[in-house]
Amino acid sequence: MNARVPAISDKALADLIVCPQCDAVYHLRKPANGERAVCARCHKVLIAPRRNAGLHIIAVAFAVLFLIIGAAYFPFLTIDAAGNKNAVSILDAALAFAGGPLVLLALATAALIILVPLLRTILTLYVLIPVVLDRPAARHAVRAFRISEALRPWSMAEIFAIGCAVALVKVSDLAHVGFGPAFWMFGILVVLVVAQDSFMCKWSVWNSLEHPKRS
């Protein structure tokens, strides 16, 4: 005879939290602002609420938005070799092979270093602004935040910065390299993207979207 498994109510499920890294299950107990709830098995941070974190994330997101647009079009590097001087923007570098057989690679590069970070920033603002202003969540905010999190591994601004650093070491022996405005914008952008991700407590965002009265 098959044993009957008792159904778990929605309220009981709402009182549980699952570690996204090792799938350990815990009874939910929200820590105070400034404290962290950490998985005992893999030490993954599960909840890390901060006071006014939403305002900080929105401010950083607006800064990232303007920096991405500026860094995409302003000169990134100027190269002077044998009297020939040329200025290149990040968008020019990403689309350098757009006219040849590597057009798909060029488009993918542009997407990973410019379009994906830009889209994640827009989605973050779309989701968080109503929540921080204590208004009802925007339409399809849950789906928007899920897309933003799914795109996180594909936002490779930091990887591009490391690649540029390696390339500059090699190019500097062959030509005189100058840094354009976009170089400094992109450097600040990488720091702000990391800061934005570190400020964000994903559980708090999900809780605000799914259970507004409990956030």
C-alpha positions in Angstrom: 0.0 0.0 0.0 1.4 3.4 -1.0 1.9 5.8 1.8 0.1 9.1 1.4 2.4 12.1 1.4 0.8 15.1 3.2 0.4 18.2 1.2 2.5 21.2 2.1 0.5 24.4 2.5 1.6 27.6 0.8 2.2 29.2 4.2 4.6 26.4 5.2 6.5 26.9 1.9 6.7 30.6 2.4 8.4 30.0 5.8 11.2 28.0 4.1 14.3 29.2 2.2 16.5 27.0 -0.1 20.1 27.6 -0.7 20.6 28.2 -4.5 24.0 26.7 -4.4 23.7 23.4 -2.4 19.9 23.1 -2.1 19.9 23.0 1.7 16.5 24.0 3.2 16.1 26.2 6.2 13.2 27.7 8.2 13.1 31.4 7.3 14.2 33.9 9.8 15.0 37.3 8.4 18.1 38.9 10.0 18.3 42.5 11.1 19.7 45.2 8.8 23.4 44.8 8.5 23.3 41.1 9.5 23.5 38.1 7.1 21.9 34.7 6.9 24.5 32.2 5.6 24.1 28.6 4.5 25.7 26.3 7.1 26.7 23.8 4.5 28.3 25.9 1.7 28.5 29.3 3.4 26.5 31.0 0.6 25.0 34.3 1.7 21.2 33.7 1.6 19.8 37.0 3.0 21.8 40.2 3.6 19.4 43.1 4.1 20.8 46.7 4.3 19.2 49.9 5.3 18.3 52.0 2.3 19.9 49.4 0.0 17.3 50.0 -2.7 18.1 53.7 -2.9 21.8 52.9 -3.2 21.2 50.3 -5.9 19.0 52.7 -7.9 21.6 55.5 -7.7 24.4 53.1 -8.8 22.2 51.8 -11.6 21.6 55.3 -13.0 25.3 56.0 -12.9 26.0 52.7 -14.7 23.4 53.5 -17.3 25.0 56.8 -18.2 28.5 55.4 -18.1 27.6 52.5 -20.4 26.2 55.0 -23.0 29.2 57.3 -22.7 31.8 54.5 -22.7 30.3 53.0 -25.8 30.7 56.1 -28.0 33.6 58.2 -26.6 37.1 57.3 -27.6 38.5 54.4 -25.5 42.1 54.4 -26.6 44.3 56.5 -28.9 47.1 54.7 -30.6 50.1 56.5 -32.2 52.4 54.4 -34.3 54.9 55.7 -36.9 53.1 59.0 -37.1 49.7 57.4 -37.7 47.2 58.2 -34.9 43.9 56.5 -34.4 41.1 56.7 -31.8 38.9 53.7 -31.1 35.7 53.4 -29.0 34.5 50.3 -27.3 31.8 49.9 -29.8 34.3 50.2 -32.7 36.5 47.5 -31.0 33.5 45.2 -30.5 32.3 45.6 -34.1 35.8 45.5 -35.7 35.0 42.3 -37.6 31.3 43.1 -38.3 31.9 43.2 -42.1 33.6 39.8 -42.4 32.8 36.2 -41.7 33.2 36.9 -38.0 30.1 39.1 -37.9 28.4 36.8 -35.3 31.4 37.0 -33.0 31.5 40.8 -33.3 27.8 41.1 -32.5 28.2 38.7 -29.5 31.1 40.7 -28.2 29.1 43.9 -28.4 26.2 42.3 -26.6 28.3 40.8 -23.8 30.2 44.0 -22.9 27.6 46.6 -23.7 24.0 45.4 -24.4 23.7 42.8 -21.6 25.0 45.2 -18.9 22.7 47.9 -20.3 19.7 45.6 -20.3 20.4 44.4 -16.8 20.6 48.0 -15.6 17.3 48.9 -17.2 15.5 45.9 -15.8 16.9 46.6 -12.3 15.5 50.2 -12.4 12.2 48.9 -13.8 11.9 46.4 -10.9 13.3 48.5 -8.0 11.9 52.0 -8.5 8.3 51.1 -7.6 9.4 48.9 -4.7 11.5 51.6 -3.2 8.8 54.2 -3.6 6.3 51.8 -1.8 4.2 51.5 -4.8 2.7 48.3 -6.4 5.2 46.3 -8.3 5.5 47.1 -12.0 3.8 44.9 -14.5 5.8 41.7 -15.1 8.3 42.8 -12.5 8.9 39.2 -11.4 9.7 38.1 -14.9 11.9 41.1 -15.5 13.9 40.4 -12.3 14.2 36.7 -13.3 15.6 37.8 -16.7 18.0 40.2 -15.1 19.4 37.4 -12.8 19.6 35.0 -15.7 21.7 37.5 -17.7 24.1 38.0 -14.8 26.7 35.4 -16.0 26.6 36.9 -19.5 27.5 40.4 -18.4 31.2 40.4 -19.1 32.3 44.0 -18.6 34.9 42.8 -16.1 36.3 40.2 -18.5 36.7 42.8 -21.2 38.6 45.1 -18.7 41.0 42.2 -17.9 41.5 41.5 -21.6 42.2 45.2 -22.3 44.8 45.2 -19.5 46.6 42.2 -21.1 46.4 43.7 -24.6 47.8 47.1 -23.4 50.9 45.5 -22.0 51.7 44.0 -25.4 50.7 47.0 -27.5 52.6 49.5 -25.4 55.9 48.1 -26.7 54.9 48.7 -30.3 53.1 52.1 -30.2 52.2 55.0 -27.9 48.9 54.4 -26.3 46.7 57.1 -24.8 43.6 56.7 -22.6 40.4 58.3 -23.9 37.4 59.4 -21.7 35.7 56.1 -22.3 38.7 54.2 -20.7 38.1 56.0 -17.4 34.3 55.7 -17.7 34.6 52.0 -18.3 37.0 51.6 -15.3 34.4 53.3 -13.0 31.7 51.3 -14.7 33.3 47.9 -13.8 33.6 49.0 -10.1 30.0 50.2 -10.0 28.6 47.0 -11.6 30.4 44.9 -8.9 29.1 47.3 -6.2 25.6 47.1 -7.5 25.6 43.3 -7.3 27.1 43.3 -3.8 24.5 45.8 -2.6 21.6 43.7 -3.8 19.9 41.1 -1.6 18.0 39.0 -4.0 15.8 37.4 -1.3 14.7 40.9 -0.2 13.8 41.8 -3.8 11.8 38.6 -4.4 10.1 39.0 -1.0 9.1 42.6 -1.9 7.7 41.5 -5.3 5.8 38.4 -4.1 4.9 39.4 -0.5 4.7 43.2 -0.3 3.3 43.2 3.2 6.1 41.0 4.5 9.0 43.0 3.1 
